[in-house]
Amino acid sequence: MGDTIVGILNNVDCPKGADVYVAMAYFTNPRVAIAERLAEMDAQGCGVHVLAREDTSLDIISTLSTGTIDLSLQPLMHSKYLLINGAYGANSSQQELVWTGSHNYTEPALRKNDETLLKIRQGAVFDAFFEDWQHARASALTLYP
């Protein structure tokens, strides 16, 4: 079985330019494939920006502490969303997309729990989430690189 979030990220066309923003409360080792895909996207030219709880798994932090990934850690992060601003999908059209819900980047969220993950294509919603991301990033305790 694949990973839903990796599948979403695989639809981003980095050479055409895209920015990916993640705000994630729980990001654990069984979902390292997400961190690996984000690192690949960074190497392909995407802007990758991640906010995670400061107790995020060390393997995840290590994987994300490569290249030019903007990694910030927060002590009380509870948000769970993914923002994509860029070329996305089969025709690689420019889009502003939000995925949000109760889905953490953990194995139980992927395989056991009854989680929600909602995709929203609406500029005003994207703007509100992006403003939240910027606010959280501004108060981050630890920054990489």
N, CA, C and O atoms as a GROMACS GRO file, in nm:
protein
  580
    1MET      N    1   0.084  -0.119   0.000
    1MET     CA    2   0.000   0.000   0.000
    1MET      C    3   0.087   0.124   0.000
    1MET      O    4   0.191   0.128   0.066
    2GLY      N    5   0.045   0.223  -0.073
    2GLY     CA    6   0.118   0.348  -0.079
    2GLY      C    7   0.078   0.444   0.031
    2GLY      O    8  -0.006   0.414   0.115
    3ASP      N    9   0.140   0.560   0.028
    3ASP     CA   10   0.112   0.665   0.125
    3ASP      C   11   0.033   0.775   0.055
    3ASP      O   12   0.077   0.829  -0.047
    4THR      N   13  -0.080   0.808   0.109
    4THR     CA   14  -0.169   0.910   0.050
    4THR      C   15  -0.097   1.042   0.029
    4THR      O   16  -0.111   1.104  -0.077
    5ILE      N   17  -0.020   1.086   0.126
    5ILE     CA   18   0.047   1.216   0.116
    5ILE      C   19   0.157   1.212   0.012
    5ILE      O   20   0.174   1.308  -0.064
    6VAL      N   21   0.233   1.103   0.005
    6VAL     CA   22   0.334   1.089  -0.100
    6VAL      C   23   0.266   1.094  -0.236
    6VAL      O   24   0.319   1.156  -0.328
    7GLY      N   25   0.151   1.031  -0.250
    7GLY     CA   26   0.076   1.037  -0.375
    7GLY      C   27   0.039   1.180  -0.414
    7GLY      O   28   0.048   1.217  -0.531
    8ILE      N   29  -0.003   1.258  -0.317
    8ILE     CA   30  -0.035   1.400  -0.343
    8ILE      C   31   0.091   1.473  -0.388
    8ILE      O   32   0.089   1.546  -0.487
    9LEU      N   33   0.201   1.453  -0.314
    9LEU     CA   34   0.326   1.522  -0.347
    9LEU      C   35   0.380   1.481  -0.483
    9LEU      O   36   0.447   1.561  -0.550
   10ASN      N   37   0.353   1.359  -0.525
   10ASN     CA   38   0.400   1.313  -0.656
   10ASN      C   39   0.333   1.387  -0.771
   10ASN      O   40   0.381   1.379  -0.885
   11ASN      N   41   0.225   1.458  -0.745
   11ASN     CA   42   0.156   1.535  -0.848
   11ASN      C   43   0.208   1.677  -0.865
   11ASN      O   44   0.161   1.751  -0.952
   12VAL      N   45   0.305   1.716  -0.783
   12VAL     CA   46   0.362   1.850  -0.790
   12VAL      C   47   0.474   1.849  -0.894
   12VAL      O   48   0.561   1.762  -0.893
   13ASP      N   49   0.471   1.947  -0.983
   13ASP     CA   50   0.571   1.958  -1.090
   13ASP      C   51   0.677   2.061  -1.048
   13ASP      O   52   0.664   2.180  -1.077
   14CYS      N   53   0.782   2.013  -0.981
   14CYS     CA   54   0.884   2.103  -0.928
   14CYS      C   55   0.959   2.182  -1.036
   14CYS      O   56   0.983   2.301  -1.016
   15PRO      N   57   0.998   2.120  -1.148
   15PRO     CA   58   1.070   2.199  -1.249
   15PRO      C   59   0.990   2.319  -1.301
   15PRO      O   60   1.049   2.415  -1.349
   16LYS      N   61   0.858   2.314  -1.291
   16LYS     CA   62   0.776   2.428  -1.333
   16LYS      C   63   0.759   2.530  -1.221
   16LYS      O   64   0.697   2.634  -1.240
   17GLY      N   65   0.814   2.500  -1.107
   17GLY     CA   66   0.809   2.592  -0.994
   17GLY      C   67   0.688   2.567  -0.906
   17GLY      O   68   0.574   2.573  -0.953
   18ALA      N   69   0.713   2.541  -0.781
   18ALA     CA   70   0.606   2.519  -0.684
   18ALA      C   71   0.663   2.538  -0.545
   18ALA      O   72   0.782   2.515  -0.520
   19ASP      N   73   0.578   2.581  -0.455
   19ASP     CA   74   0.612   2.589  -0.314
   19ASP      C   75   0.519   2.498  -0.237
   19ASP      O   76   0.398   2.495  -0.262
   20VAL      N   77   0.576   2.423  -0.144
   20VAL     CA   78   0.502   2.330  -0.060
   20VAL      C   79   0.522   2.373   0.084
   20VAL      O   80   0.635   2.393   0.129
   21TYR      N   81   0.412   2.387   0.157
   21TYR     CA   82   0.416   2.426   0.298
   21TYR      C   83   0.346   2.317   0.378
   21TYR      O   84   0.234   2.278   0.346
   22VAL      N   85   0.412   2.268   0.481
   22VAL     CA   86   0.356   2.166   0.569
   22VAL      C   87   0.351   2.222   0.710
   22VAL      O   88   0.447   2.283   0.757
   23ALA      N   89   0.239   2.201   0.777
   23ALA     CA   90   0.227   2.227   0.921
   23ALA      C   91   0.173   2.098   0.980
   23ALA      O   92   0.059   2.059   0.953
   24MET      N   93   0.255   2.030   1.062
   24MET     CA   94   0.216   1.896   1.106
   24MET      C   95   0.244   1.875   1.254
   24MET      O   96   0.356   1.893   1.302
   25ALA      N   97   0.140   1.836   1.325
   25ALA     CA   98   0.151   1.811   1.469
   25ALA      C   99   0.237   1.688   1.497
   25ALA      O  100   0.332   1.695   1.575
   26TYR      N  101   0.204   1.576   1.436
   26TYR     CA  102   0.277   1.452   1.464
   26TYR      C  103   0.328   1.393   1.332
   26TYR      O  104   0.251   1.362   1.242
   27PHE      N  105   0.461   1.378   1.324
   27PHE     CA  106   0.529   1.332   1.203
   27PHE      C  107   0.630   1.228   1.251
   27PHE      O  108   0.735   1.262   1.304
   28THR      N  109   0.598   1.100   1.230
   28THR     CA  110   0.677   0.992   1.289
   28THR      C  111   0.746   0.905   1.184
   28THR      O  112   0.712   0.908   1.066
   29ASN      N  113   0.843   0.827   1.230
   29ASN     CA  114   0.928   0.747   1.142
   29ASN      C  115   0.856   0.658   1.042
   29ASN      O  116   0.904   0.646   0.930
   30PRO      N  117   0.743   0.596   1.076
   30PRO     CA  118   0.678   0.513   0.974
   30PRO      C  119   0.635   0.591   0.849
   30PRO      O  120   0.605   0.532   0.746
   31ARG      N  121   0.632   0.724   0.860
   31ARG     CA  122   0.594   0.807   0.744
   31ARG      C  123   0.716   0.879   0.688
   31ARG      O  124   0.702   0.985   0.626
   32VAL      N  125   0.835   0.823   0.706
   32VAL     CA  126   0.958   0.885   0.655
   32VAL      C  127   0.952   0.902   0.503
   32VAL      O  128   1.023   0.987   0.449
   33ALA      N  129   0.871   0.824   0.435
   33ALA     CA  130   0.858   0.838   0.289
   33ALA      C  131   0.810   0.979   0.251
   33ALA      O  132   0.845   1.030   0.145
   34ILE      N  133   0.732   1.042   0.337
   34ILE     CA  134   0.688   1.180   0.310
   34ILE      C  135   0.809   1.272   0.318
   34ILE      O  136   0.830   1.355   0.229
   35ALA      N  137   0.889   1.259   0.422
   35ALA     CA  138   1.009   1.343   0.436
   35ALA      C  139   1.105   1.318   0.320
   35ALA      O  140   1.165   1.412   0.268
   36GLU      N  141   1.120   1.194   0.280
   36GLU     CA  142   1.208   1.162   0.166
   36GLU      C  143   1.157   1.225   0.038
   36GLU      O  144   1.236   1.277  -0.041
   37ARG      N  145   1.026   1.222   0.017
   37ARG     CA  146   0.969   1.284  -0.103
   37ARG      C  147   0.988   1.436  -0.098
   37ARG      O  148   1.018   1.498  -0.200
   38LEU      N  149   0.970   1.496   0.018
   38LEU     CA  150   0.992   1.641   0.031
   38LEU      C  151   1.138   1.676   0.001
   38LEU      O  152   1.165   1.777  -0.064
   39ALA      N  153   1.232   1.594   0.047
   39ALA     CA  154   1.374   1.618   0.017
   39ALA      C  155   1.400   1.605  -0.134
   39ALA      O  156   1.477   1.683  -0.189
   40GLU      N  157   1.338   1.507  -0.199
   40GLU     CA  158   1.351   1.493  -0.344
   40GLU      C  159   1.295   1.617  -0.414
   40GLU      O  160   1.355   1.667  -0.509
   41MET      N  161   1.182   1.665  -0.368
   41MET     CA  162   1.119   1.783  -0.428
   41MET      C  163   1.208   1.905  -0.414
   41MET      O  164   1.219   1.986  -0.506
   42ASP      N  165   1.272   1.920  -0.298
   42ASP     CA  166   1.366   2.029  -0.276
   42ASP      C  167   1.478   2.020  -0.380
   42ASP      O  168   1.516   2.121  -0.440
   43ALA      N  169   1.531   1.901  -0.400
   43ALA     CA  170   1.641   1.881  -0.497
   43ALA      C  171   1.595   1.908  -0.641
   43ALA      O  172   1.677   1.943  -0.726
   44GLN      N  173   1.465   1.891  -0.668
   44GLN     CA  174   1.410   1.914  -0.802
   44GLN      C  175   1.371   2.060  -0.825
   44GLN      O  176   1.329   2.095  -0.935
   45GLY      N  177   1.385   2.144  -0.724
   45GLY     CA  178   1.358   2.285  -0.742
   45GLY      C  179   1.235   2.339  -0.673
   45GLY      O  180   1.208   2.459  -0.682
   46CYS      N  181   1.159   2.256  -0.605
   46CYS     CA  182   1.045   2.306  -0.529
   46CYS      C  183   1.095   2.380  -0.405
   46CYS      O  184   1.199   2.346  -0.349
   47GLY      N  185   1.021   2.481  -0.364
   47GLY     CA  186   1.045   2.541  -0.233
   47GLY      C  187   0.972   2.456  -0.131
   47GLY      O  188   0.850   2.441  -0.139
   48VAL      N  189   1.044   2.400  -0.034
   48VAL     CA  190   0.983   2.313   0.065
   48VAL      C  191   0.999   2.378   0.202
   48VAL      O  192   1.110   2.411   0.244
   49HIS      N  193   0.886   2.394   0.271
   49HIS     CA  194   0.881   2.465   0.398
   49HIS      C  195   0.800   2.380   0.496
   49HIS      O  196   0.684   2.349   0.470
   50VAL      N  197   0.861   2.341   0.607
   50VAL     CA  198   0.796   2.249   0.701
   50VAL      C  199   0.797   2.307   0.841
   50VAL      O  200   0.901   2.350   0.892
   51LEU      N  201   0.680   2.307   0.903
   51LEU     CA  202   0.663   2.337   1.045
   51LEU      C  203   0.618   2.208   1.112
   51LEU      O  204   0.522   2.145   1.069
   52ALA      N  205   0.688   2.169   1.217
   52ALA     CA  206   0.652   2.046   1.288
   52ALA      C  207   0.674   2.067   1.437
   52ALA      O  208   0.743   2.160   1.479
   53ARG      N  209   0.614   1.978   1.516
   53ARG     CA  210   0.637   1.983   1.660
   53ARG      C  211   0.783   1.955   1.690
   53ARG      O  212   0.849   1.882   1.616
   54GLU      N  213   0.832   2.014   1.797
   54GLU     CA  214   0.973   1.994   1.830
   54GLU      C  215   1.005   1.851   1.872
   54GLU      O  216   1.123   1.815   1.878
   55ASP      N  217   0.904   1.769   1.902
   55ASP     CA  218   0.928   1.629   1.935
   55ASP      C  219   0.911   1.537   1.813
   55ASP      O  220   0.891   1.416   1.829
   56THR      N  221   0.920   1.593   1.694
   56THR     CA  222   0.914   1.514   1.571
   56THR      C  223   1.028   1.413   1.571
   56THR      O  224   1.136   1.441   1.622
   57SER      N  225   1.004   1.296   1.515
   57SER     CA  226   1.103   1.188   1.511
   57SER      C  227   1.235   1.236   1.451
   57SER      O  228   1.237   1.312   1.354
   58LEU      N  229   1.344   1.191   1.511
   58LEU     CA  230   1.477   1.233   1.466
   58LEU      C  231   1.507   1.193   1.322
   58LEU      O  232   1.575   1.268   1.251
   59ASP      N  233   1.458   1.079   1.277
   59ASP     CA  234   1.479   1.040   1.136
   59ASP      C  235   1.410   1.138   1.042
   59ASP      O  236   1.464   1.170   0.935
   60ILE      N  237   1.295   1.186   1.080
   60ILE     CA  238   1.223   1.285   0.998
   60ILE      C  239   1.303   1.415   0.995
   60ILE      O  240   1.326   1.471   0.888
   61ILE      N  241   1.346   1.462   1.111
   61ILE     CA  242   1.424   1.586   1.119
   61ILE      C  243   1.553   1.573   1.038
   61ILE      O  244   1.590   1.665   0.964
   62SER      N  245   1.620   1.461   1.051
   62SER     CA  246   1.744   1.439   0.977
   62SER      C  247   1.720   1.442   0.826
   62SER      O  248   1.798   1.503   0.752
   63THR      N  249   1.615   1.378   0.782
   63THR     CA  250   1.583   1.375   0.639
   63THR      C  251   1.548   1.514   0.587
   63THR      O  252   1.584   1.550   0.475
   64LEU      N  253   1.478   1.592   0.669
   64LEU     CA  254   1.436   1.726   0.627
   64LEU      C  255   1.545   1.831   0.646
   64LEU      O  256   1.531   1.943   0.597
   65SER      N  257   1.652   1.796   0.714
   65SER     CA  258   1.761   1.892   0.738
   65SER      C  259   1.866   1.883   0.627
   65SER      O  260   1.986   1.894   0.653
   66THR      N  261   1.820   1.864   0.507
   66THR     CA  262   1.909   1.853   0.391
   66THR      C  263   1.875   1.961   0.290
   66THR      O  264   1.769   2.023   0.297
   67GLY      N  265   1.965   1.984   0.197
   67GLY     CA  266   1.938   2.078   0.090
   67GLY      C  267   1.901   2.216   0.143
   67GLY      O  268   1.966   2.269   0.233
   68THR      N  269   1.797   2.271   0.085
   68THR     CA  270   1.753   2.406   0.123
   68THR      C  271   1.616   2.405   0.188
   68THR      O  272   1.548   2.508   0.191
   69ILE      N  273   1.573   2.291   0.242
   69ILE     CA  274   1.443   2.283   0.307
   69ILE      C  275   1.438   2.378   0.426
   69ILE      O  276   1.530   2.381   0.508
   70ASP      N  277   1.332   2.454   0.434
   70ASP     CA  278   1.305   2.544   0.545
   70ASP      C  279   1.231   2.464   0.651
   70ASP      O  280   1.111   2.438   0.636
   71LEU      N  281   1.299   2.425   0.758
   71LEU     CA  282   1.240   2.343   0.863
   71LEU      C  283   1.236   2.421   0.993
   71LEU      O  284   1.339   2.469   1.041
   72SER      N  285   1.117   2.434   1.049
   72SER     CA  286   1.098   2.503   1.176
   72SER      C  287   1.026   2.410   1.272
   72SER      O  288   0.936   2.335   1.233
   73LEU      N  289   1.067   2.416   1.397
   73LEU     CA  290   1.006   2.331   1.499
   73LEU      C  291   0.935   2.417   1.603
   73LEU      O  292   0.986   2.520   1.647
   74GLN      N  293   0.816   2.372   1.641
   74GLN     CA  294   0.730   2.442   1.736
   74GLN      C  295   0.704   2.353   1.857
   74GLN      O  296   0.688   2.232   1.840
   75PRO      N  297   0.698   2.408   1.977
   75PRO     CA  298   0.671   2.324   2.094
   75PRO      C  299   0.526   2.275   2.102
   75PRO      O  300   0.500   2.165   2.151
   76LEU      N  301   0.432   2.354   2.055
   76LEU     CA  302   0.290   2.320   2.073
   76LEU      C  303   0.213   2.309   1.942
   76LEU      O  304   0.092   2.336   1.940
   77MET      N  305   0.278   2.271   1.835
   77MET     CA  306   0.212   2.259   1.704
   77MET      C  307   0.097   2.159   1.712
   77MET      O  308   0.116   2.046   1.756
   78HIS      N  309  -0.020   2.200   1.669
   78HIS     CA  310  -0.133   2.107   1.661
   78HIS      C  311  -0.197   2.110   1.522
   78HIS      O  312  -0.290   2.034   1.496
   79SER      N  313  -0.148   2.194   1.436
   79SER     CA  314  -0.203   2.205   1.301
   79SER      C  315  -0.171   2.080   1.220
   79SER      O  316  -0.075   2.009   1.247
   80LYS      N  317  -0.255   2.056   1.118
   80LYS     CA  318  -0.237   1.942   1.029
   80LYS      C  319  -0.282   1.987   0.890
   80LYS      O  320  -0.398   1.970   0.852
   81TYR      N  321  -0.188   2.045   0.813
   81TYR     CA  322  -0.225   2.083   0.678
   81TYR      C  323  -0.105   2.085   0.586
   81TYR      O  324   0.010   2.094   0.628
   82LEU      N  325  -0.137   2.077   0.458
   82LEU     CA  326  -0.040   2.080   0.349
   82LEU      C  327  -0.090   2.182   0.248
   82LEU      O  328  -0.205   2.176   0.205
   83LEU      N  329  -0.002   2.274   0.210
   83LEU     CA  330  -0.036   2.376   0.109
   83LEU      C  331   0.054   2.357  -0.012
   83LEU      O  332   0.175   2.335   0.002
   84ILE      N  333  -0.004   2.364  -0.129
   84ILE     CA  334   0.073   2.360  -0.253
   84ILE      C  335   0.036   2.481  -0.335
   84ILE      O  336  -0.081   2.505  -0.364
   85ASN      N  337   0.138   2.557  -0.374
   85ASN     CA  338   0.121   2.673  -0.460
   85ASN      C  339   0.211   2.652  -0.580
   85ASN      O  340   0.331   2.679  -0.574
   86GLY      N  341   0.153   2.603  -0.689
   86GLY     CA  342   0.236   2.579  -0.806
   86GLY      C  343   0.174   2.483  -0.903
   86GLY      O  344   0.055   2.452  -0.897
   87ALA      N  345   0.258   2.435  -0.994
   87ALA     CA  346   0.215   2.343  -1.099
   87ALA      C  347   0.178   2.209  -1.036
   87ALA      O  348   0.259   2.147  -0.966
   88TYR      N  349   0.054   2.164  -1.061
   88TYR     CA  350   0.003   2.045  -0.996
   88TYR      C  351  -0.090   1.970  -1.091
   88TYR      O  352  -0.166   2.030  -1.166
   89GLY      N  353  -0.083   1.840  -1.085
   89GLY     CA  354  -0.178   1.755  -1.156
   89GLY      C  355  -0.133   1.716  -1.295
   89GLY      O  356  -0.024   1.749  -1.339
   90ALA      N  357  -0.222   1.644  -1.363
   90ALA     CA  358  -0.192   1.587  -1.495
   90ALA      C  359  -0.150   1.693  -1.596
   90ALA      O  360  -0.061   1.668  -1.678
   91ASN      N  361  -0.212   1.808  -1.592
   91ASN     CA  362  -0.176   1.914  -1.688
   91ASN      C  363  -0.081   2.018  -1.628
   91ASN      O  364  -0.049   2.118  -1.692
   92SER      N  365  -0.035   1.993  -1.506
   92SER     CA  366   0.060   2.081  -1.437
   92SER      C  367   0.016   2.227  -1.438
   92SER      O  368   0.097   2.317  -1.460
   93SER      N  369  -0.112   2.248  -1.414
   93SER     CA  370  -0.162   2.386  -1.410
   93SER      C  371  -0.130   2.450  -1.275
   93SER      O  372  -0.120   2.381  -1.173
   94GLN      N  373  -0.114   2.581  -1.277
   94GLN     CA  374  -0.086   2.657  -1.156
   94GLN      C  375  -0.208   2.652  -1.065
   94GLN      O  376  -0.319   2.685  -1.107
   95GLN      N  377  -0.188   2.610  -0.940
   95GLN     CA  378  -0.299   2.599  -0.846
   95GLN      C  379  -0.254   2.639  -0.706
   95GLN      O  380  -0.136   2.635  -0.673
   96GLU      N  381  -0.351   2.678  -0.625
   96GLU     CA  382  -0.333   2.700  -0.482
   96GLU      C  383  -0.423   2.600  -0.412
   96GLU      O  384  -0.546   2.612  -0.416
   97LEU      N  385  -0.362   2.501  -0.348
   97LEU     CA  386  -0.436   2.389  -0.290
   97LEU      C  387  -0.408   2.375  -0.142
   97LEU      O  388  -0.296   2.400  -0.096
   98VAL      N  389  -0.510   2.334  -0.067
   98VAL     CA  390  -0.499   2.307   0.076
   98VAL      C  391  -0.550   2.166   0.101
   98VAL      O  392  -0.656   2.129   0.053
   99TRP      N  393  -0.473   2.087   0.177
   99TRP     CA  394  -0.520   1.960   0.232
   99TRP      C  395  -0.518   1.976   0.382
   99TRP      O  396  -0.413   2.006   0.440
  100THR      N  397  -0.630   1.956   0.447
  100THR     CA  398  -0.640   1.973   0.590
  100THR      C  399  -0.736   1.871   0.648
  100THR      O  400  -0.812   1.807   0.574
  101GLY      N  401  -0.734   1.856   0.777
  101GLY     CA  402  -0.823   1.764   0.845
  101GLY      C  403  -0.758   1.714   0.971
  101GLY      O  404  -0.680   1.785   1.035
  102SER      N  405  -0.790   1.590   1.008
  102SER     CA  406  -0.739   1.532   1.132
  102SER      C  407  -0.618   1.442   1.109
  102SER      O  408  -0.566   1.382   1.203
  103HIS      N  409  -0.573   1.431   0.986
  103HIS     CA  410  -0.469   1.335   0.946
  103HIS      C  411  -0.329   1.382   0.985
  103HIS      O  412  -0.276   1.476   0.925
  104ASN      N  413  -0.268   1.317   1.086
  104ASN     CA  414  -0.128   1.337   1.120
  104ASN      C  415  -0.043   1.251   1.029
  104ASN      O  416  -0.095   1.160   0.964
  105TYR      N  417   0.086   1.278   1.024
  105TYR     CA  418   0.177   1.197   0.944
  105TYR      C  419   0.235   1.088   1.033
  105TYR      O  420   0.354   1.086   1.064
  106THR      N  421   0.147   0.996   1.074
  106THR     CA  422   0.182   0.881   1.158
  106THR      C  423   0.126   0.755   1.093
  106THR      O  424   0.038   0.763   1.007
  107GLU      N  425   0.177   0.640   1.134
  107GLU     CA  426   0.128   0.513   1.079
  107GLU      C  427  -0.018   0.488   1.116
  107GLU      O  428  -0.095   0.449   1.028
  108PRO      N  429  -0.059   0.509   1.242
  108PRO     CA  430  -0.201   0.488   1.272
  108PRO      C  431  -0.294   0.577   1.190
  108PRO      O  432  -0.402   0.533   1.150
  109ALA      N  433  -0.254   0.700   1.163
  109ALA     CA  434  -0.339   0.789   1.083
  109ALA      C  435  -0.356   0.735   0.941
  109ALA      O  436  -0.462   0.750   0.881
  110LEU      N  437  -0.251   0.673   0.889
  110LEU     CA  438  -0.256   0.619   0.753
  110LEU      C  439  -0.328   0.486   0.746
  110LEU      O  440  -0.403   0.463   0.652
  111ARG      N  441  -0.307   0.398   0.843
  111ARG     CA  442  -0.353   0.259   0.831
  111ARG      C  443  -0.464   0.216   0.927
  111ARG      O  444  -0.533   0.117   0.899
  112LYS      N  445  -0.483   0.287   1.039
  112LYS     CA  446  -0.574   0.234   1.142
  112LYS      C  447  -0.687   0.329   1.179
  112LYS      O  448  -0.801   0.285   1.196
  113ASN      N  449  -0.659   0.456   1.190
  113ASN     CA  450  -0.759   0.551   1.240
  113ASN      C  451  -0.859   0.590   1.132
  113ASN      O  452  -0.835   0.569   1.013
  114ASP      N  453  -0.968   0.645   1.175
  114ASP     CA  454  -1.069   0.698   1.083
  114ASP      C  455  -1.046   0.849   1.076
  114ASP      O  456  -1.112   0.927   1.145
  115GLU      N  457  -0.953   0.889   0.990
  115GLU     CA  458  -0.911   1.028   0.978
  115GLU      C  459  -0.980   1.096   0.859
  115GLU      O  460  -1.031   1.030   0.769
  116THR      N  461  -0.979   1.229   0.863
  116THR     CA  462  -1.029   1.305   0.749
  116THR      C  463  -0.914   1.379   0.683
  116THR      O  464  -0.819   1.420   0.749
  117LEU      N  465  -0.924   1.394   0.552
  117LEU     CA  466  -0.829   1.472   0.475
  117LEU      C  467  -0.909   1.539   0.364
  117LEU      O  468  -0.959   1.473   0.273
  118LEU      N  469  -0.921   1.668   0.372
  118LEU     CA  470  -1.004   1.746   0.282
  118LEU      C  471  -0.918   1.830   0.190
  118LEU      O  472  -0.828   1.900   0.236
  119LYS      N  473  -0.943   1.823   0.060
  119LYS     CA  474  -0.873   1.904  -0.040
  119LYS      C  475  -0.961   2.023  -0.074
  119LYS      O  476  -1.079   2.009  -0.105
  120ILE      N  477  -0.900   2.142  -0.066
  120ILE     CA  478  -0.973   2.267  -0.094
  120ILE      C  479  -0.900   2.343  -0.203
  120ILE      O  480  -0.779   2.368  -0.192
  121ARG      N  481  -0.972   2.381  -0.307
  121ARG     CA  482  -0.918   2.462  -0.417
  121ARG      C  483  -0.989   2.597  -0.415
  121ARG      O  484  -1.083   2.620  -0.492
  122GLN      N  485  -0.945   2.684  -0.331
  122GLN     CA  486  -1.007   2.816  -0.323
  122GLN      C  487  -0.904   2.913  -0.271
  122GLN      O  488  -0.851   2.896  -0.162
  123GLY      N  489  -0.877   3.016  -0.350
  123GLY     CA  490  -0.770   3.109  -0.319
  123GLY      C  491  -0.779   3.173  -0.181
  123GLY      O  492  -0.678   3.186  -0.112
  124ALA      N  493  -0.899   3.213  -0.140
  124ALA     CA  494  -0.915   3.278  -0.010
  124ALA      C  495  -0.884   3.181   0.104
  124ALA      O  496  -0.827   3.222   0.206
  125VAL      N  497  -0.919   3.056   0.089
  125VAL     CA  498  -0.889   2.956   0.191
  125VAL      C  499  -0.738   2.932   0.196
  125VAL      O  500  -0.679   2.927   0.304
  126PHE      N  501  -0.675   2.919   0.079
  126PHE     CA  502  -0.530   2.905   0.074
  126PHE      C  503  -0.463   3.022   0.144
  126PHE      O  504  -0.372   3.004   0.225
  127ASP      N  505  -0.508   3.143   0.113
  127ASP     CA  506  -0.449   3.263   0.173
  127ASP      C  507  -0.459   3.261   0.325
  127ASP      O  508  -0.365   3.299   0.394
  128ALA      N  509  -0.573   3.217   0.378
  128ALA     CA  510  -0.592   3.212   0.524
  128ALA      C  511  -0.497   3.109   0.587
  128ALA      O  512  -0.437   3.135   0.691
  129PHE      N  513  -0.484   2.993   0.524
  129PHE     CA  514  -0.392   2.892   0.576
  129PHE      C  515  -0.248   2.939   0.565
  129PHE      O  516  -0.167   2.917   0.656
  130PHE      N  517  -0.214   3.004   0.455
  130PHE     CA  518  -0.078   3.053   0.437
  130PHE      C  519  -0.045   3.160   0.542
  130PHE      O  520   0.067   3.164   0.594
  131GLU      N  521  -0.140   3.245   0.573
  131GLU     CA  522  -0.120   3.345   0.678
  131GLU      C  523  -0.097   3.277   0.813
  131GLU      O  524  -0.011   3.320   0.891
  132ASP      N  525  -0.172   3.171   0.840
  132ASP     CA  526  -0.152   3.095   0.963
  132ASP      C  527  -0.012   3.034   0.965
  132ASP      O  528   0.056   3.037   1.067
  133TRP      N  529   0.030   2.977   0.851
  133TRP     CA  530   0.163   2.916   0.842
  133TRP      C  531   0.272   3.020   0.871
  133TRP      O  532   0.366   2.992   0.946
  134GLN      N  533   0.260   3.139   0.811
  134GLN     CA  534   0.359   3.244   0.833
  134GLN      C  535   0.363   3.287   0.980
  134GLN      O  536   0.471   3.309   1.035
  135HIS      N  537   0.247   3.298   1.041
  135HIS     CA  538   0.240   3.337   1.183
  135HIS      C  539   0.311   3.232   1.270
  135HIS      O  540   0.390   3.266   1.358
  136ALA      N  541   0.282   3.105   1.246
  136ALA     CA  542   0.345   2.998   1.323
  136ALA      C  543   0.496   2.994   1.297
  136ALA      O  544   0.574   2.972   1.389
  137ARG      N  545   0.536   3.015   1.174
  137ARG     CA  546   0.678   3.013   1.137
  137ARG      C  547   0.753   3.126   1.208
  137ARG      O  548   0.867   3.109   1.249
  138ALA      N  549   0.688   3.241   1.221
  138ALA     CA  550   0.752   3.356   1.284
  138ALA      C  551   0.781   3.333   1.432
  138ALA      O  552   0.871   3.395   1.488
  139SER      N  553   0.705   3.243   1.494
  139SER     CA  554   0.727   3.218   1.636
  139SER      C  555   0.797   3.083   1.662
  139SER      O  556   0.796   3.033   1.775
  140ALA      N  557   0.857   3.025   1.558
  140ALA     CA  558   0.925   2.896   1.573
  140ALA      C  559   1.048   2.909   1.663
  140ALA      O  560   1.113   3.014   1.667
  141LEU      N  561   1.079   2.802   1.733
  141LEU     CA  562   1.193   2.800   1.825
  141LEU      C  563   1.322   2.759   1.757
  141LEU      O  564   1.428   2.814   1.788
  142THR      N  565   1.315   2.665   1.666
  142THR     CA  566   1.435   2.611   1.604
  142THR      C  567   1.418   2.616   1.453
  142THR      O  568   1.314   2.580   1.400
  143LEU      N  569   1.522   2.662   1.385
  143LEU     CA  570   1.514   2.673   1.240
  143LEU      C  571   1.628   2.597   1.175
  143LEU      O  572   1.740   2.598   1.225
  144TYR      N  573   1.598   2.530   1.066
  144TYR     CA  574   1.699   2.465   0.982
  144TYR      C  575   1.677   2.512   0.840
  144TYR      O  576   1.560   2.532   0.806
  145PRO      N  577   1.769   2.531   0.757
  145PRO     CA  578   1.912   2.520   0.783
  145PRO      C  579   1.964   2.640   0.858
  145PRO      O  580   2.084   2.646   0.888
   0.00000   0.00000   0.00000
